[in-house]
């Protein structure tokens, strides 16, 4: 009949007014027996501390993923999908077994006319791209590297910048964000290391030109 019914129940704790309870946060819900479920919550200062702990965990997780807290869930989902893909590649005998980060880094350093290195690299994963940046870092102290790896449906972009060039104005997070826009994507991260993704592999060439121009402008 469209009527609204309200049911009140006692949880074992009595309060004179709802203001005494303050913030209330449900932290768990589970089945106890057939037709019976248990809801566990925290209130007042305990609820505040619980939310603060969750916020701290989110910030730390986002930092580990090199993204903003709002993008942590999306990045984690992307990493999960990437791991599934790599497992399939390993199961089929494919993957990055022949990927030589040190050799690629050596080639980049040899061909570079300065500290800035921008290149398209066929890599099996974002981790592989980061390993190239680590290899470049071990070969020369001053560097600004941006690598793009186009796949069938996306472009993986990773950049690393040394502290001296960060001080001059080139930050990896800003760099990859600008480049990703050129191929229909987005991303970001820390000034010294960041990653992004593009949705249009056909535009990777134009995106790399944007990368070179961006670095040249910041380091002029």
C-alpha positions, -999 to +999 in steps of 0.1 A: +000+000+000+030+023-002+033+028+035+067+033+051+076+012+081+103+020+106+118-007+129+140+002+158+161-024+176+185-024+206+221-032+198+231-034+235+242+002+238+218+029+250+221+067+242+200+096+253+203+113+219+218+105+185+244+133+190+260+112+217+268+085+191+282+109+165+297+093+134+287+057+128+305+035+103+296-001+094+329-021+092+316-057+086+285-076+076+283-114+077+259-144+079+256-159+114+230-186+106+202-191+083+182-159+080+204-142+105+232-117+097+256-098+119+264-062+113+295-047+131+301-010+133+320+016+152+308+049+165+321+082+178+359+085+182+364+049+171+345+056+139+367+087+133+399+068+139+386+040+115+379+065+087+413+082+093+430+048+090+412+041+058+422+075+044+459+069+054+458+034+037+443+050+005+470+077+004+498+052+009+483+029-018+479+057-043+516+067-037+527+032-043+508+032-075+521+066-085+486+080-089+462+104-071+440+088-045+409+093-067+426+072-094+439+044-072+410+020-078+412+025-116+450+019-116+447-012-094+421-026-118+444-019-147+473-036-130+451-066-123+442-069-159+478-064-169+489-092-146+462-115-161+475-107-195+511-114-186+501-147-169+485-158-202+516-148-221+538-168-198+515-198-200+517-197-238+555-192-238+552-156-250+559-124-230+590-104-223+616-131-221+637-114-248+632-079-234+666-065-226+662-033-206+699-027-202+705-030-240+676-006-247+689+019-221+724+017-236+710+024-270+690+054-257+720+069-239+743+064-270+718+081-294+708+109-270+721+144-278+716+154-242+698+143-211+664+140-227+655+107-242+621+101-258+613+068-276+588+042-287+596+009-271+580-025-276+576-037-240+555-064-224+544-043-195+547-010-176+572-027-153+594-034-183+593+003-193+603+013-157+632-012-158+646+007-189+644+039-169+662+023-140+689+011-164+693+046-179+695+060-143+724+036-136+743+048-167+740+085-162+731+108-133+712+134-153+683+121-173+648+127-185+633+096-201+599+091-216+590+058-232+558+049-250+548+013-258+518+010-281+496-021-279+466-032-299+441-010-280+462+013-257+495+031-252+516+026-221+536+057-212+563+059-184+586+088-176+615+093-152+633+125-144+665+131-123+664+156-095+685+182-112+661+184-142+631+185-119+646+216-103+648+231-138+610+226-142+605+192-159+583+170-138+575+134-148+539+136-137+532+167-158+551+153-187+532+120-190+499+137-184+505+161-213+517+133-236+488+110-228+463+137-238+479+136-273+468+100-277+435+101-260+444+092-224+456+105-191+476+097-160+503+112-138+525+106-108+555+118-089+580+144-103+607+118-106+586+088-119+551+087-135+530+067-158+500+072-180+479+055-207+466+065-241+436+050-259+447+056-295+479+037-305+478+053-340+487+087-324+518+075-305+541+093-330+523+126-325+524+120-287+562+115-288+566+148-306+545+164-279+569+148-254+600+163-270+584+197-273+573+197-237+607+187-224+624+213-246+601+240-234+607+232-197+644+229-200+649+259-223 
